[in-house]
Amino acid sequence: MEVVFTDEVSFKDIMEWLSEFSKIPDLPSKIHLIYDLRNANLNLEMVKLIQVAKRTEEATLKFERVRSVFILEESKYNTYSQLFSSLDTQRSTTRKVFCDEDKAIEWLFLD
């Protein structure tokens, strides 16, 4: 599943997406998510990012496995990569930040 965020993206936008995502019926138990944020301006403080991570875990509890990639512009890569990697995830959830779409997709489907 690919999700593309563009323009200004707020904490509220992300929380609304997670709420809607958790209601989508008939998704497979093992899911691969691509979040394309290259054309988005994320307005998130570290405190809010932690809340997003917690809500993400709640929204994905029903899945056996969740692999997510976040594709960012190179200029934002280091900051968000460090933030995401410092947040705990469930055993069944893995996520990684990339600035190269091909590498992101390659990692996403490694099994």
C-alpha positions, -999 to +999 in steps of 0.1 A: +000+000+000+014+034-009+004+066+009+015+099-006+016+130+016+020+164-001+021+200+009+018+208+046+013+178+068+003+183+104+000+161+134-038+161+130-035+150+093-014+120+103-036+110+132-067+112+110-049+089+084-041+064+111-076+064+123-089+058+088-062+031+081-073+011+112-108+009+097-099-004+063-115-039+059-099-070+043-062-060+044-038-089+044-022-100+078+012-091+065+013-056+051+039-035+033+035+003+035+052+030+015+049+065+028+061+090+002+069+122+020+092+137-006+067+165-015+055+171+020+064+195+047+061+177+080+054+200+109+060+176+138+078+181+171+096+152+187+068+149+213+042+146+186+063+121+167+063+099+198+025+102+199+023+093+162+044+062+168+022+050+196-010+056+176+006+037+146+013+007+169-024+008+180-036+010+144-015-020+133-021-044+162-044-066+141-016-074+116+008-103+119+036-082+103+040-046+092+069-033+072+070+004+065+093+026+045+093+064+046+107+081+016+120+116+022+140+142+004+177+138+011+179+171+030+154+158+056+167+122+056+191+123+085+169+142+109+138+119+105+159+088+102+174+094+136+140+102+151+123+072+137+151+048+146+150+060+182+114+051+187+104+016+199+081-005+178+062-038+183+080-070+176+059-074+144+066-039+131+097-027+113+102+007+097+130+024+079+137+058+063+151+062+028+158+090+003+161+065-026+128+050-037+144+019-053+163+011-022+132+016-001+112-008-022+140-034-022+142-033+016+105-034+020+101-067+002+132-084+016+121-116+034 
